[in-house]
Amino acid sequence: MTDAAQELDSRSSADSPEAVSPLHVAVIGSGRSSRFYWECLTLDSRFEVTSQVDELPPDAGLRSLAAVFLFDETAPRLASIQRCLANGCRVVTESPVATSASDESASLGSSDNESSPVFILRRGFENPDFRRAWEVVSDGEAGDVRHVEFTLQQTAAFFLPEDPDAPDPANSSAPAELQSGVLAAFGPDLLAQTLTLIPQQVVGLFATRSFRRPEFGPVESLPGLSRLAARLADVDSGFRVWLEFETGETAQLTVDLASHADVATGWTLQTTRGGYRNSRKVLTEADGEIYDVPVGAGDSSLLDAVAAFLESGDSGDTAASDNLQRLFSLQTELRVLKLLEAIRESAAKRQSVECRI
């Protein structure tokens, strides 16, 4: 090789970006979520999936992994998380991490800062409406948040005609909102998003819940009944929650899947200098002029957030990662579990509940 060719080759090597080694991860579980994320991870060059099994690998195997995507049932998941953390392996998992905010689950998030080796998957992060609302809060142009609302009401969502091509419910599981109720299906992500938009402490709440028995098509021999209704008990078909925060902010969340009218506002913000609704930010000038501008949702995905979490030595280094950590952190998850307990208590007593969450 001539001197000129050697110089050109050395320049090319210096200018080209260094190859980034993929993150070695394992997927634990055999259910729908584990299959979904296993497929997503195998298609993403940033990750190398070493296995998809039902049990954690030995301790030595855990120490060689960047993270474990853990999709075990709720009951044994805390022990699995603790074992991963004890071996220096980060954990990516779904909500809820526990059935309640018990002392055992709280011990996982007992660190003094918001940085945590546990990442809670929040699919709502990829919802464009929430991303736009989050952008309005983050850029600060509209001022501080004073009130947030979310409304989703669907007519007869619990009473759909029978699909002749649907799998036999005797051989397949019903959707989450029909098995455990709308609060369990929608509440965790909506509450986590609310705590991201308003991070202050919740000091009081009032909640109501409505209960129906889902009916998905008549049984041939018994008109008016349902195959699913015949084996499902009443579950909550909707909830309404009013939250009060220690510095005066408020929030209202409404989800009803057996409503008499369709209403879907998504996220609405009221701020000190404007607000947000329907993909547009409202701004008020000092002279009283009010105008609105479109808001972009960004294009980062949930796996982008996971990769940033795993690649960062300290997830609290920047303002952007602080926001991510607040939404996906174990501390937020534990606050969500406590709020769910307070919501059930308030709805059962039909009265306001004072708390510090």
Phi, psi and omega per residue, in radians:
M1 nan 2.305 3.138
T2 -1.241 2.885 3.129
D3 -1.065 -0.687 -3.135
A4 -1.127 -0.718 -3.135
A5 -1.173 -0.678 3.106
Q6 -1.113 -0.707 3.130
E7 -1.130 -0.743 3.122
L8 -1.100 -0.690 -3.140
D9 -1.162 -0.695 3.136
S10 -1.179 -0.633 3.087
R11 -1.132 -0.737 -3.138
S12 -1.097 -0.688 3.134
S13 -1.168 -0.642 -3.126
A14 -1.254 -0.621 -3.087
D15 -1.387 -0.460 -3.066
S16 -1.332 2.463 3.141
P17 -1.183 2.575 3.133
E18 -1.209 2.497 3.100
A19 -1.178 2.321 -3.121
V20 -1.716 2.195 3.136
S21 -1.233 2.431 3.120
P22 -1.169 2.704 3.105
L23 -1.431 2.136 -3.118
H24 -1.437 2.082 -3.108
V25 -2.334 2.796 3.053
A26 -2.178 2.521 3.095
V27 -1.907 2.110 -3.093
I28 -1.903 2.149 -3.141
G29 2.254 2.796 -3.117
S30 -2.254 0.192 -3.116
G31 -1.493 -2.928 -3.070
R32 -1.102 -0.768 -3.110
S33 -1.129 -0.764 -3.122
S34 -1.117 -0.693 3.115
R35 -1.147 -0.714 -3.126
F36 -1.087 -0.865 -3.098
Y37 -1.273 -0.534 3.064
W38 -1.070 -0.759 3.118
E39 -1.133 -0.739 3.128
C40 -1.096 -0.746 -3.096
L41 -1.209 -0.671 -3.139
T42 -1.186 -0.390 3.118
L43 -1.573 -0.061 -3.095
D44 -1.894 2.092 -3.055
S45 -1.171 -0.242 3.134
R46 -1.317 -0.229 -3.076
F47 -2.144 2.585 2.997
E48 -2.209 1.939 -3.096
V49 -1.478 2.007 -3.097
T50 -1.433 -0.437 -3.120
S51 -2.902 2.780 2.931
Q52 -2.342 1.751 -3.035
V53 -2.316 3.039 -3.114
D54 -1.582 -0.247 -3.086
E55 -2.258 2.708 3.089
L56 -1.132 2.543 3.055
P57 -1.241 2.980 3.080
P58 -1.022 2.882 -3.088
D59 -0.989 -0.698 3.126
A60 -1.084 -0.661 3.093
G61 -1.173 -0.649 3.104
L62 -1.095 -0.694 -3.099
R63 -1.179 -0.301 3.140
S64 -1.612 -0.046 -3.065
L65 -1.765 2.604 3.012
A66 -1.322 -0.584 -3.140
A67 -2.907 2.793 3.005
V68 -2.029 2.204 3.008
F69 -1.537 1.892 -2.932
L70 -1.876 2.063 -3.116
F71 -2.217 0.616 3.063
D72 -1.213 2.989 3.034
E73 -1.095 2.773 -3.042
T74 -1.028 -0.751 -2.997
A75 -0.998 -0.899 -3.099
P76 -1.537 0.039 -2.987
R77 -1.195 -0.620 -3.140
L78 -1.043 -0.769 3.130
A79 -1.101 -0.676 3.122
S80 -1.165 -0.729 3.100
I81 -1.058 -0.803 -3.126
Q82 -1.083 -0.667 3.133
R83 -1.177 -0.709 3.099
C84 -1.075 -0.823 -3.106
L85 -1.123 -0.641 3.125
A86 -1.108 -0.417 3.129
N87 -1.793 0.284 3.064
G88 1.264 0.376 -3.119
C89 -1.871 2.232 3.110
R90 -1.283 2.791 -3.055
V91 -2.214 2.345 3.001
V92 -2.062 2.142 -3.038
T93 -2.596 3.033 -3.122
E94 -1.728 2.863 3.015
S95 -1.572 2.503 -0.010
P96 -1.520 2.594 3.101
V97 -1.425 -0.237 3.138
A98 -2.679 2.885 3.116
T99 -1.316 -0.370 3.111
S100 -2.736 2.929 3.120
A101 -1.450 1.140 -3.089
S102 -1.334 2.976 3.105
D103 -1.059 -0.609 -3.126
E104 -1.139 -0.781 3.126
S105 -1.233 -0.636 -3.138
A106 -1.116 -0.518 -3.126
S107 -1.129 -0.429 3.106
L108 -1.197 -0.525 -3.090
G109 -1.923 0.584 -3.045
S110 -1.500 0.050 3.135
S111 -1.175 2.716 -3.064
D112 -1.315 -0.406 -3.126
N113 -1.904 3.064 -3.072
E114 -1.436 -0.179 3.137
S115 -1.218 2.389 -3.070
S116 -2.577 2.492 3.070
P117 -1.406 0.208 3.106
V118 -2.055 2.260 -3.139
F119 -1.978 2.131 3.131
I120 -1.670 2.061 3.141
L121 -1.158 2.234 3.101
R122 -2.211 1.721 -3.105
R123 -1.118 -0.440 3.110
G124 -1.089 -0.275 3.097
F125 -1.026 -0.562 -3.105
E126 -1.508 -0.005 3.083
N127 -1.230 2.102 -3.068
P128 -1.020 -0.620 -3.109
D129 -1.129 -0.799 3.095
F130 -1.130 -0.689 -3.131
R131 -1.073 -0.667 3.108
R132 -1.185 -0.766 3.099
A133 -1.067 -0.708 3.115
W134 -1.094 -0.716 3.130
E135 -1.085 -0.703 3.122
V136 -1.090 -0.729 3.118
V137 -1.183 -0.716 -3.034
S138 -1.221 -0.694 -3.066
D139 -1.349 -0.346 3.027
G140 1.303 -0.004 -3.076
E141 -1.131 -0.567 -3.129
A142 -1.539 0.072 3.122
G143 1.557 -2.865 -3.092
D144 -1.469 2.572 3.117
V145 -1.266 2.318 3.052
R146 -1.924 -0.569 -3.117
H147 -2.700 2.442 3.055
V148 -2.228 2.567 3.094
E149 -2.393 2.584 3.003
F150 -2.438 2.262 -3.134
T151 -2.330 2.260 3.021
L152 -2.450 1.906 3.085
Q153 -2.216 2.305 -3.122
Q154 -2.234 2.343 -3.131
T155 -1.288 2.146 3.014
A156 0.976 0.581 3.097
A157 -1.151 -0.365 3.104
F158 -1.578 -0.024 -3.053
F159 -2.322 1.355 -3.082
L160 -1.814 2.599 3.094
P161 -1.138 2.623 -3.109
E162 -1.183 2.325 3.098
D163 -1.626 2.024 -3.104
P164 -1.110 -0.360 3.139
D165 -1.644 -0.035 -3.131
A166 -1.233 2.611 3.115
P167 -1.148 2.649 3.116
D168 -1.098 2.152 -3.109
P169 -1.088 -0.322 3.086
A170 -1.201 -0.391 -3.107
N171 -1.986 0.162 -3.129
S172 -2.548 2.677 -3.113
S173 -1.464 2.561 3.086
A174 -1.324 2.769 3.087
P175 -0.968 2.733 -3.052
A176 -1.015 -0.693 -3.094
E177 -1.191 -0.321 3.090
L178 -1.623 -0.416 3.124
Q179 -1.433 -0.843 -3.010
S180 -2.061 -0.065 3.076
G181 1.809 2.853 -3.084
V182 -1.214 -0.631 3.135
L183 -1.069 -0.785 3.137
A184 -1.189 -0.563 -3.091
A185 -1.401 -0.701 -3.048
F186 -1.822 -0.481 -2.999
G187 -1.042 -0.874 -3.055
P188 -0.975 -0.858 -3.114
D189 -1.201 -0.718 3.138
L190 -1.125 -0.707 3.115
L191 -1.174 -0.714 3.108
A192 -1.099 -0.704 3.104
Q193 -1.149 -0.683 3.101
T194 -1.090 -0.747 3.136
L195 -1.211 -0.345 3.025
T196 -1.357 -0.723 3.128
L197 -1.243 -0.619 3.096
I198 -2.265 1.663 -3.041
P199 -1.393 -0.086 -3.106
Q200 -1.157 2.906 -3.089
Q201 -1.268 2.405 3.046
V202 -1.411 2.258 -3.118
V203 -1.975 -0.182 3.117
G204 -2.926 2.681 3.106
L205 -2.686 2.756 3.011
F206 -2.379 2.351 -3.052
A207 -2.439 2.589 2.990
T208 -2.283 2.669 3.099
R209 -2.377 2.546 3.064
S210 -2.004 2.503 -3.049
F211 -2.126 2.333 3.071
R212 -2.472 2.843 3.020
R213 -1.769 2.074 -3.089
P214 -1.111 2.390 3.126
E215 -2.246 2.060 -3.077
F216 -2.128 1.148 3.056
G217 1.770 2.480 -3.064
P218 -1.326 2.554 2.978
V219 -1.329 2.377 -3.020
E220 -1.006 -0.743 -3.063
S221 -1.442 -0.290 -3.105
L222 -2.290 1.434 -3.108
P223 -0.978 2.462 3.098
G224 1.615 -0.236 3.058
L225 -1.697 -3.124 -3.070
S226 -2.372 2.571 3.072
R227 -1.076 -0.827 -3.138
L228 -1.243 -0.703 -3.118
A229 -1.101 -0.494 -3.116
A230 -1.185 -0.378 -3.103
R231 -2.117 0.025 3.112
L232 -1.947 2.391 3.033
A233 -1.383 3.029 3.069
D234 -1.070 2.364 3.048
V235 -2.227 2.812 -3.134
D236 -1.246 2.177 -3.139
S237 -1.607 -0.104 3.128
G238 -3.016 2.867 3.090
F239 -2.633 2.710 3.044
R240 -2.346 2.230 -3.072
V241 -2.263 2.307 3.046
W242 -1.990 2.162 -3.099
L243 -2.001 2.431 3.034
E244 -2.088 2.334 -3.088
F245 -1.865 2.786 -2.974
E246 -1.166 -0.380 3.133
T247 -1.824 0.344 2.980
G248 1.728 -0.174 3.120
E249 -1.227 2.735 3.109
T250 -2.367 2.792 3.109
A251 -2.591 2.535 3.076
Q252 -2.323 2.194 -3.138
L253 -2.076 2.239 -3.133
T254 -2.311 2.136 3.030
V255 -2.323 2.218 -3.139
D256 -2.509 1.972 -3.126
L257 -1.721 0.147 3.030
A258 -2.319 0.826 -3.070
S259 -1.443 2.877 3.048
H260 -1.653 -0.045 3.120
A261 -2.654 2.427 3.116
D262 -1.366 2.179 3.063
V263 -2.477 2.167 3.114
A264 -2.450 1.630 -3.135
T265 -1.563 -0.335 -3.005
G266 1.190 -2.599 -3.124
W267 -1.525 2.362 3.042
T268 -2.243 2.289 3.140
L269 -2.064 2.413 2.928
Q270 -1.975 2.154 -3.082
T271 -2.155 3.056 -3.085
T272 -1.238 -0.350 3.136
R273 -2.271 0.438 3.130
G274 2.701 -2.257 -3.128
G275 2.939 -2.878 -3.131
Y276 -2.622 2.447 2.986
R277 -2.925 2.503 3.049
N278 0.891 0.871 3.035
S279 1.221 0.236 -3.109
R280 -2.274 2.427 3.096
K281 -1.676 2.253 3.130
V282 -1.730 2.293 -3.117
L283 -2.211 2.500 3.108
T284 -2.044 2.151 3.122
E285 -1.426 2.878 -3.132
A286 -1.077 -0.512 -3.133
D287 -1.481 0.074 3.103
G288 1.697 -0.122 3.133
E289 -1.176 2.358 3.128
I290 -2.076 2.257 3.110
Y291 -2.569 2.877 3.124
D292 -2.232 2.674 -3.131
V293 -2.355 2.624 3.118
P294 -1.210 2.674 3.139
V295 -2.105 2.287 3.090
G296 -1.413 2.633 -3.096
A297 -1.716 -0.172 -3.058
G298 1.326 2.923 -3.072
D299 -2.212 0.208 3.111
S300 -1.307 2.538 -3.075
S301 -1.812 3.036 3.100
L302 -1.109 -0.652 3.107
L303 -1.211 -0.493 3.004
D304 -1.056 -0.755 3.126
A305 -1.141 -0.697 3.112
V306 -1.106 -0.797 -3.128
A307 -1.087 -0.739 3.096
A308 -1.083 -0.683 3.120
F309 -1.111 -0.774 -3.082
L310 -1.306 -0.511 -3.099
E311 -1.466 -0.264 -3.085
S312 -1.596 2.340 3.056
G313 -1.273 -0.574 3.120
D314 -2.388 1.920 -3.038
S315 -1.269 0.044 3.138
G316 -1.911 0.397 -3.052
D317 -1.271 -0.611 -3.048
T318 -2.187 2.880 3.116
A319 -1.095 -0.679 -3.132
A320 -1.090 -0.784 -3.131
S321 -1.233 -0.501 3.035
D322 -1.036 -0.779 3.126
N323 -1.091 -0.774 3.112
L324 -1.078 -0.774 -3.090
Q325 -1.120 -0.612 3.132
R326 -1.115 -0.719 -3.114
L327 -1.277 -0.709 -2.998
F328 -1.748 -0.002 -2.982
S329 -1.319 2.758 3.066
L330 -1.173 -0.573 3.112
Q331 -1.062 -0.750 3.083
T332 -1.136 -0.685 3.114
E333 -1.062 -0.738 3.131
L334 -1.169 -0.610 3.050
R335 -1.138 -0.685 3.113
V336 -1.080 -0.764 3.136
L337 -1.071 -0.711 3.107
K338 -1.162 -0.681 3.120
L339 -1.146 -0.684 3.112
L340 -1.076 -0.702 3.091
E341 -1.121 -0.741 -3.139
A342 -1.171 -0.619 3.108
I343 -1.129 -0.786 3.121
R344 -1.111 -0.675 3.109
E345 -1.138 -0.796 -3.132
S346 -1.102 -0.765 -3.126
A347 -1.141 -0.656 -3.141
A348 -1.206 -0.689 -3.116
K349 -1.496 -0.283 -3.071
R350 0.992 0.799 3.106
Q351 -2.697 2.860 -3.135
S352 -1.168 2.644 3.117
V353 -2.148 2.199 3.036
E354 -1.495 2.435 -3.104
C355 -2.748 2.978 2.988
R356 -2.377 1.603 -3.045
I357 -2.147 nan nan
